């Protein structure tokens, strides 16, 4: 089992300041995370670093949009082609 996560965390902000770190620390499966370039800040890097999994990939996009829409050519015409192979390679190596 493995996971892909696109722009994670926004929904957890409504649950209180201590909810998000607990969520991150509970992730133990291999995980691939990415945020749009304008979303990836120090707080989100910290969120990624808190993940307990020994296998975690932070994919830094050059161009992208919020969430899984970054995979869509109509939403992310300049970046979708780069992220697809990265995500598929991750799944091929870690989803068994």
N, CA, C and O atoms as a MOPAC input file, in Angstrom:
PM7 MOZYME 1SCF
protein

 N      0.84900 1    -1.17500 1     0.00000 1
 C      0.00000 1     0.00000 1     0.00000 1
 C      0.89200 1     1.23400 1     0.00000 1
 O      1.94100 1     1.26400 1     0.64300 1
 N      0.45700 1     2.24100 1    -0.72700 1
 C      1.16900 1     3.51600 1    -0.81200 1
 C      0.14500 1     4.60300 1    -1.08900 1
 O     -0.99500 1     4.30800 1    -1.44700 1
 N      0.54100 1     5.85400 1    -0.92600 1
 C     -0.39500 1     6.94500 1    -1.13500 1
 C      0.19600 1     8.09400 1    -1.91500 1
 O      1.38600 1     8.39600 1    -1.82100 1
 N     -0.66900 1     8.72900 1    -2.69100 1
 C     -0.34700 1     9.97800 1    -3.36900 1
 C     -1.20000 1    11.05100 1    -2.71100 1
 O     -2.39500 1    10.85500 1    -2.49300 1
 N     -0.59400 1    12.17200 1    -2.39700 1
 C     -1.33200 1    13.23300 1    -1.71900 1
 C     -1.01600 1    14.56700 1    -2.39100 1
 O      0.14200 1    14.96800 1    -2.49900 1
 N     -2.06200 1    15.23400 1    -2.83400 1
 C     -1.92100 1    16.48700 1    -3.56300 1
 C     -2.47700 1    17.63700 1    -2.73000 1
 O     -3.67300 1    17.67100 1    -2.43700 1
 N     -1.61700 1    18.57900 1    -2.34800 1
 C     -1.99600 1    19.73900 1    -1.54100 1
 C     -2.65800 1    19.34000 1    -0.22700 1
 O     -3.71400 1    19.87800 1     0.10700 1
 N     -2.07400 1    18.41900 1     0.52300 1
 C     -2.72800 1    17.96800 1     1.75800 1
 C     -2.69700 1    19.00700 1     2.86300 1
 O     -1.77300 1    19.81600 1     2.95800 1
 N     -3.71700 1    18.96600 1     3.68600 1
 C     -3.71100 1    19.74400 1     4.90900 1
 C     -4.72900 1    20.82800 1     5.04300 1
 O     -5.09700 1    21.17500 1     6.16500 1
 N     -5.20200 1    21.37800 1     3.96700 1
 C     -6.11900 1    22.50800 1     4.05600 1
 C     -7.38300 1    22.14000 1     4.84400 1
 O     -7.84800 1    22.93400 1     5.66100 1
 N     -7.93100 1    20.97200 1     4.61600 1
 C     -9.15400 1    20.56000 1     5.30600 1
 C     -8.92100 1    20.33600 1     6.79100 1
 O     -9.83900 1    20.50500 1     7.59400 1
 N     -7.70900 1    19.96000 1     7.16400 1
 C     -7.43200 1    19.68300 1     8.56700 1
 C     -7.30600 1    20.95300 1     9.40900 1
 O     -7.39800 1    20.88300 1    10.63500 1
 N     -7.10100 1    22.09800 1     8.78600 1
 C     -6.94700 1    23.35400 1     9.52000 1
 C     -8.19000 1    23.68200 1    10.33800 1
 O     -8.08800 1    24.32400 1    11.38300 1
 N     -9.35900 1    23.25000 1     9.87600 1
 C    -10.60200 1    23.53600 1    10.59600 1
 C    -10.73300 1    22.71300 1    11.87800 1
 O    -11.56500 1    23.02700 1    12.72900 1
 N     -9.93000 1    21.67900 1    12.02300 1
 C    -10.04800 1    20.79000 1    13.17200 1
 C     -9.17800 1    21.22300 1    14.34000 1
 O     -9.19600 1    20.57800 1    15.38900 1
 N     -8.43100 1    22.28200 1    14.18500 1
 C     -7.62600 1    22.79800 1    15.27900 1
 C     -6.13700 1    22.66700 1    15.01100 1
 O     -5.71300 1    21.86700 1    14.17700 1
 N     -5.34500 1    23.46100 1    15.72700 1
 C     -3.91500 1    23.53300 1    15.44800 1
 C     -3.14300 1    22.25300 1    15.75100 1
 O     -2.06900 1    22.04600 1    15.18500 1
 N     -3.64800 1    21.39900 1    16.61400 1
 C     -2.91300 1    20.18600 1    16.95800 1
 C     -3.33500 1    18.97800 1    16.14000 1
 O     -2.71600 1    17.91900 1    16.24800 1
 N     -4.35400 1    19.10900 1    15.34100 1
 C     -4.83800 1    17.96700 1    14.57200 1
 C     -3.87200 1    17.59100 1    13.44100 1
 O     -3.57500 1    16.41400 1    13.23400 1
 N     -3.40000 1    18.57900 1    12.73200 1
 C     -2.57800 1    18.28500 1    11.56600 1
 C     -1.27400 1    17.56300 1    11.90200 1
 O     -0.97600 1    16.56400 1    11.24800 1
 N     -0.48300 1    18.00200 1    12.87300 1
 C      0.72500 1    17.24400 1    13.19000 1
 C      0.42600 1    15.79700 1    13.57000 1
 O      1.19100 1    14.89900 1    13.21700 1
 N     -0.65700 1    15.56100 1    14.27400 1
 C     -1.01500 1    14.19000 1    14.65400 1
 C     -1.33100 1    13.37100 1    13.41000 1
 O     -0.95500 1    12.20200 1    13.32500 1
 N     -2.01000 1    13.96700 1    12.46000 1
 C     -2.31900 1    13.27200 1    11.22000 1
 C     -1.04400 1    12.90000 1    10.48600 1
 O     -0.90200 1    11.76700 1    10.02700 1
 N     -0.12900 1    13.82500 1    10.37100 1
 C      1.11800 1    13.57400 1     9.64600 1
 C      1.93700 1    12.47700 1    10.31500 1
 O      2.49400 1    11.61000 1     9.64100 1
 N      2.00700 1    12.51700 1    11.61400 1
 C      2.79900 1    11.52900 1    12.34800 1
 C      2.19400 1    10.14000 1    12.27300 1
 O      2.87800 1     9.15800 1    12.56100 1
 N      0.91900 1    10.03500 1    11.89000 1
 C      0.27300 1     8.73900 1    11.77100 1
 C      0.44200 1     8.07700 1    10.40900 1
 O      0.02700 1     6.93200 1    10.22900 1
 N      1.04600 1     8.77600 1     9.44300 1
 C      1.23200 1     8.21700 1     8.11000 1
 C      2.47600 1     7.32600 1     8.12200 1
 O      3.59500 1     7.80200 1     8.31100 1
 N      2.26000 1     6.03600 1     7.91900 1
 C      3.37300 1     5.08500 1     7.95300 1
 C      3.57800 1     4.35400 1     6.63000 1
 O      4.56300 1     3.63200 1     6.47400 1
 N      2.67300 1     4.52700 1     5.68500 1
 C      2.83300 1     3.89800 1     4.37200 1
 C      3.73400 1     4.77900 1     3.50500 1
 O      3.88800 1     5.96600 1     3.79500 1
 N      4.32400 1     4.22900 1     2.46000 1
 C      5.07200 1     5.07500 1     1.52400 1
 C      4.15500 1     6.16900 1     0.97400 1
 O      3.01100 1     5.90200 1     0.60600 1
 N      4.66300 1     7.39300 1     0.92300 1
 C      3.81500 1     8.51800 1     0.54700 1
 C      4.54100 1     9.44800 1    -0.42800 1
 O      5.73100 1     9.72800 1    -0.28400 1
 N      3.79500 1     9.90900 1    -1.40700 1
 C      4.25200 1    10.87800 1    -2.40600 1
 C      3.38900 1    12.11000 1    -2.18800 1
 O      2.16600 1    12.03900 1    -2.30700 1
 N      4.01000 1    13.23300 1    -1.87000 1
 C      3.25600 1    14.46400 1    -1.61600 1
 C      3.72700 1    15.57000 1    -2.54100 1
 O      4.90000 1    15.64500 1    -2.90700 1
 N      2.79900 1    16.41300 1    -2.90400 1
 C      3.13700 1    17.57700 1    -3.70800 1
 C      2.14200 1    18.69900 1    -3.43800 1
 O      0.98100 1    18.46300 1    -3.10500 1
 N      2.62100 1    19.89500 1    -3.58900 1
 C      1.80300 1    21.10200 1    -3.50900 1
 C      2.13000 1    21.96500 1    -4.71600 1
 O      3.21500 1    21.85000 1    -5.28600 1
 N      1.21300 1    22.82000 1    -5.10700 1
 C      1.50700 1    23.81500 1    -6.13800 1
 C      2.65000 1    24.69000 1    -5.62800 1
 O      2.78100 1    24.88100 1    -4.41800 1
 N      3.47800 1    25.22300 1    -6.52100 1
 C      4.62500 1    26.01400 1    -6.07500 1
 C      4.26300 1    27.15700 1    -5.13600 1
 O      5.01500 1    27.44800 1    -4.20600 1
 N      3.13600 1    27.80600 1    -5.36100 1
 C      2.75400 1    28.92300 1    -4.48900 1
 C      2.19300 1    28.45500 1    -3.14200 1
 O      1.94400 1    29.28200 1    -2.26500 1
 N      1.99100 1    27.14800 1    -2.96300 1
 C      1.49200 1    26.59600 1    -1.69700 1
 C      2.60600 1    26.00400 1    -0.83700 1
 O      2.44100 1    25.88400 1     0.37800 1
 N      3.72300 1    25.63500 1    -1.43500 1
 C      4.78100 1    24.94800 1    -0.70500 1
 C      5.60600 1    25.95300 1     0.08600 1
 O      6.47500 1    26.63700 1    -0.45400 1
 N      5.31000 1    26.02500 1     1.38100 1
 C      6.00500 1    26.95000 1     2.26300 1
 C      6.65500 1    26.16500 1     3.40200 1
 O      6.63200 1    24.93400 1     3.40100 1
 N      7.22900 1    26.86900 1     4.36600 1
 C      7.92200 1    26.20700 1     5.47100 1
 C      6.98000 1    25.35200 1     6.31200 1
 O      7.38100 1    24.28700 1     6.78200 1
 N      5.74100 1    25.79100 1     6.51400 1
 C      4.78500 1    24.99200 1     7.28600 1
 C      4.48500 1    23.66900 1     6.58800 1
 O      4.38700 1    22.62700 1     7.23700 1
 N      4.34400 1    23.71100 1     5.30300 1
 C      4.05100 1    22.48200 1     4.56200 1
 C      5.27400 1    21.56800 1     4.49200 1
 O      5.14000 1    20.34500 1     4.52500 1
 N      6.44900 1    22.15400 1     4.39600 1
 C      7.66600 1    21.34100 1     4.45900 1
 C      7.77200 1    20.66500 1     5.83100 1
 O      8.16300 1    19.50200 1     5.92900 1
 N      7.42600 1    21.39500 1     6.86900 1
 C      7.42600 1    20.82500 1     8.21600 1
 C      6.41000 1    19.69100 1     8.31000 1
 O      6.68900 1    18.65400 1     8.91100 1
 N      5.25300 1    19.88000 1     7.72800 1
 C      4.21500 1    18.84900 1     7.69500 1
 C      4.77100 1    17.58700 1     7.03300 1
 O      4.60100 1    16.48300 1     7.55100 1
 N      5.42600 1    17.75100 1     5.90400 1
 C      6.02700 1    16.62200 1     5.21500 1
 C      7.08300 1    15.94600 1     6.09400 1
 O      7.12200 1    14.71900 1     6.18100 1
 N      7.92300 1    16.72500 1     6.73200 1
 C      8.99300 1    16.16500 1     7.56200 1
 C      8.46000 1    15.41400 1     8.77800 1
 O      9.15700 1    14.54900 1     9.30900 1
 N      7.25600 1    15.71600 1     9.23100 1
 C      6.65100 1    15.03200 1    10.38000 1
 C      6.10400 1    13.64400 1    10.04400 1
 O      5.79900 1    12.86200 1    10.94500 1
 N      5.98300 1    13.34200 1     8.77500 1
 C      5.43600 1    12.04400 1     8.37500 1
 C      6.34800 1    10.93700 1     8.88900 1
 O      7.56900 1    10.99900 1     8.74700 1
 N      5.73500 1     9.93300 1     9.48200 1
 C      6.49000 1     8.84600 1    10.10500 1
 C      7.05900 1     7.84900 1     9.11400 1
 O      8.00900 1     7.13900 1     9.44600 1
 N      6.52300 1     7.77200 1     7.93500 1
 C      6.97400 1     6.78200 1     6.95400 1
 C      8.44700 1     6.96100 1     6.62200 1
 O      8.91000 1     8.08600 1     6.43300 1
 N      9.19200 1     5.85200 1     6.54900 1
 C     10.58100 1     5.95300 1     6.11200 1
 C     10.69900 1     6.18600 1     4.60400 1
 O     11.76400 1     6.56000 1     4.11300 1
 N      9.60700 1     5.96500 1     3.87500 1
 C      9.59100 1     6.19700 1     2.42200 1
 C      8.63200 1     7.34600 1     2.15000 1
 O      7.41300 1     7.18400 1     2.21900 1
 N      9.19500 1     8.50500 1     1.84200 1
 C      8.36600 1     9.66500 1     1.53500 1
 C      9.07000 1    10.51300 1     0.48900 1
 O     10.27200 1    10.77200 1     0.56200 1
 N      8.29100 1    10.92600 1    -0.47000 1
 C      8.79000 1    11.73200 1    -1.57900 1
 C      8.05900 1    13.06700 1    -1.56600 1
 O      6.82900 1    13.10900 1    -1.57600 1
 N      8.81400 1    14.15000 1    -1.54500 1
 C      8.24500 1    15.48200 1    -1.71900 1
 C      8.57000 1    15.90200 1    -3.14900 1
 O      9.71400 1    16.21600 1    -3.47600 1
 N      7.54900 1    15.90100 1    -3.98400 1
 C      7.72600 1    16.28500 1    -5.38400 1
 C      7.50500 1    17.78800 1    -5.48600 1
 O      6.40500 1    18.28700 1    -5.24200 1
 N      8.55500 1    18.49500 1    -5.84500 1
 C      8.47000 1    19.95000 1    -5.95700 1
 C      8.16900 1    20.32300 1    -7.40000 1
 O      8.99000 1    20.12400 1    -8.29600 1
 N      6.98800 1    20.86300 1    -7.60300 1
 C      6.52400 1    21.24500 1    -8.93100 1
 C      7.11200 1    22.58900 1    -9.34900 1
 O      7.27400 1    23.48700 1    -8.52200 1
 N      7.42600 1    22.72100 1   -10.62100 1
 C      7.82400 1    24.02300 1   -11.17800 1
 C      6.60100 1    24.85600 1   -11.50700 1
 O      6.61900 1    26.08400 1   -11.42300 1
 N      5.53500 1    24.15900 1   -11.88600 1
 C      4.26600 1    24.80700 1   -12.18000 1
 C      3.17300 1    23.83800 1   -11.76600 1
 O      3.35500 1    22.62600 1   -11.87700 1
 N      2.07900 1    24.32800 1   -11.30700 1
 C      1.01000 1    23.44300 1   -10.87700 1
 C     -0.12900 1    24.22600 1   -10.26000 1
 O     -0.06900 1    25.44700 1   -10.11800 1
 N     -1.16300 1    23.49600 1    -9.90000 1
 C     -2.35500 1    24.08300 1    -9.30000 1
 C     -2.71100 1    23.27500 1    -8.06300 1
 O     -2.10800 1    22.23200 1    -7.80800 1
 N     -3.65700 1    23.73400 1    -7.31200 1
 C     -4.05300 1    23.07900 1    -6.07200 1
 C     -4.65700 1    21.69900 1    -6.32600 1
 O     -5.43800 1    21.50000 1    -7.25600 1
 N     -4.27600 1    20.77500 1    -5.48800 1
 C     -4.89200 1    19.46000 1    -5.47000 1
 C     -4.55800 1    18.58800 1    -6.66000 1
 O     -3.60300 1    18.84000 1    -7.39500 1
 N     -5.36500 1    17.55700 1    -6.83100 1
 C     -5.12500 1    16.60100 1    -7.90500 1
 C     -5.39400 1    17.19300 1    -9.28400 1
 O     -5.10600 1    16.55100 1   -10.29400 1
 N     -5.93600 1    18.39200 1    -9.34200 1
 C     -6.09600 1    19.06600 1   -10.63700 1
 C     -4.74900 1    19.28900 1   -11.31300 1
 O     -4.68800 1    19.53300 1   -12.51800 1
 N     -3.67700 1    19.20700 1   -10.54500 1
 C     -2.34600 1    19.35900 1   -11.13100 1
 C     -2.03700 1    18.25900 1   -12.14600 1
 O     -1.11200 1    18.39400 1   -12.94600 1
 N     -2.81400 1    17.16500 1   -12.11300 1
 C     -2.64100 1    16.06100 1   -13.06700 1
 C     -3.38400 1    16.27900 1   -14.37400 1
 O     -3.20300 1    15.52400 1   -15.32900 1
 N     -4.21200 1    17.30100 1   -14.41800 1
 C     -5.09400 1    17.50200 1   -15.57500 1
 C     -4.49300 1    18.48500 1   -16.58500 1
 O     -4.07000 1    19.57800 1   -16.21000 1
 N     -4.45400 1    18.09700 1   -17.86200 1
 C     -3.90600 1    19.00700 1   -18.86800 1
 C     -4.71300 1    20.29600 1   -19.01700 1
 O     -4.15200 1    21.33100 1   -19.37500 1
 N     -6.01600 1    20.25000 1   -18.75000 1
 C     -6.82300 1    21.46500 1   -18.87900 1
 C     -6.62400 1    22.41800 1   -17.70200 1
 O     -6.88300 1    23.61500 1   -17.83200 1
 N     -6.17400 1    21.91300 1   -16.56400 1
 C     -5.95800 1    22.75200 1   -15.37900 1
 C     -4.49100 1    23.12900 1   -15.19200 1
 O     -4.18500 1    24.18500 1   -14.63900 1
 N     -3.58700 1    22.26900 1   -15.64900 1
 C     -2.16000 1    22.47600 1   -15.46300 1
 C     -1.41600 1    22.17200 1   -16.77400 1
 O     -0.60700 1    21.24600 1   -16.82500 1
 N     -1.68600 1    22.94200 1   -17.82200 1
 C     -1.12100 1    22.61900 1   -19.14000 1
 C      0.40500 1    22.64000 1   -19.18800 1
 O      0.99900 1    21.95500 1   -20.02100 1
 N      1.04300 1    23.40300 1   -18.32300 1
 C      2.50000 1    23.49800 1   -18.35800 1
 C      3.19800 1    22.51800 1   -17.42300 1
 O      4.42600 1    22.43200 1   -17.43600 1
 N      2.44400 1    21.77500 1   -16.61100 1
 C      3.10400 1    20.92200 1   -15.63600 1
 C      2.61400 1    19.50100 1   -15.51300 1
 O      3.28500 1    18.66800 1   -14.90300 1
 N      1.45600 1    19.20100 1   -16.07900 1
 C      0.88500 1    17.86600 1   -15.87300 1
 C      1.76400 1    16.75500 1   -16.43800 1
 O      1.81300 1    15.66100 1   -15.87500 1
 N      2.46000 1    17.02300 1   -17.54500 1
 C      3.28100 1    15.98200 1   -18.17000 1
 C      4.46100 1    15.56500 1   -17.30100 1
 O      4.92700 1    14.43200 1   -17.41300 1
 N      4.95100 1    16.43700 1   -16.44800 1
 C      6.08800 1    16.10900 1   -15.58800 1
 C      5.66300 1    15.31600 1   -14.35600 1
 O      6.37600 1    14.41100 1   -13.92300 1
 N      4.51800 1    15.64600 1   -13.79900 1
 C      4.12800 1    15.00700 1   -12.54800 1
 C      3.59700 1    13.58800 1   -12.74600 1
 O      3.77400 1    12.73900 1   -11.87300 1
 N      2.95700 1    13.32200 1   -13.86800 1
 C      2.42300 1    11.97100 1   -14.10400 1
 C      3.49800 1    10.89200 1   -14.00000 1
 O      3.30500 1     9.93900 1   -13.24600 1
 N      4.62400 1    10.99000 1   -14.71900 1
 C      5.63000 1     9.93600 1   -14.61500 1
 C      6.22600 1     9.82700 1   -13.21400 1
 O      6.55300 1     8.72900 1   -12.76400 1
 N      6.36600 1    10.94900 1   -12.52800 1
 C      6.90900 1    10.90400 1   -11.16900 1
 C      5.98000 1    10.12200 1   -10.24300 1
 O      6.43600 1     9.28000 1    -9.47000 1
 N      4.70000 1    10.39400 1   -10.32100 1
 C      3.72500 1     9.68300 1    -9.49000 1
 C      3.61600 1     8.21300 1    -9.85000 1
 O      3.53900 1     7.35900 1    -8.96600 1
 N      3.60800 1     7.91500 1   -11.12800 1
 C      3.50900 1     6.52100 1   -11.56700 1
 C      4.75400 1     5.72900 1   -11.18800 1
 O      4.64700 1     4.56600 1   -10.79800 1
 N      5.92700 1     6.33300 1   -11.29500 1
 C      7.16000 1     5.66600 1   -10.88700 1
 C      7.12100 1     5.35100 1    -9.39300 1
 O      7.51100 1     4.26200 1    -8.97200 1
 N      6.65400 1     6.30100 1    -8.60400 1
 C      6.51600 1     6.07300 1    -7.16100 1
 C      5.59700 1     4.88000 1    -6.89600 1
 O      5.95000 1     3.98500 1    -6.12800 1
 N      4.43100 1     4.86400 1    -7.52300 1
 C      3.49200 1     3.75900 1    -7.30300 1
 C      4.07100 1     2.42600 1    -7.75700 1
 O      3.89600 1     1.40500 1    -7.09100 1
 N      4.75500 1     2.44000 1    -8.88400 1
 C      5.34500 1     1.18800 1    -9.38300 1
 C      6.33900 1     0.59600 1    -8.38100 1
 O      6.41700 1    -0.62300 1    -8.23400 1
 N      7.08600 1     1.44100 1    -7.70100 1
 C      8.11400 1     0.95600 1    -6.77800 1
 C      7.62800 1     0.74600 1    -5.35100 1
 O      8.29000 1     0.05300 1    -4.57800 1
 N      6.49200 1     1.32600 1    -4.98100 1
 C      6.11200 1     1.29800 1    -3.56100 1
 C      4.70400 1     0.80300 1    -3.26200 1
 O      4.30700 1     0.80200 1    -2.09600 1
 N      3.94400 1     0.38900 1    -4.24300 1
 C      2.55700 1     0.02100 1    -3.96100 1
 C      2.31900 1    -1.48300 1    -3.91700 1
 O      1.17700 1    -1.92400 1    -4.05000 1
 N      3.33600 1    -2.25400 1    -3.74000 1
 C      3.16000 1    -3.71600 1    -3.70700 1
 C      2.84200 1    -4.21000 1    -2.32300 1
 O      2.66500 1    -5.41100 1    -2.12100 1

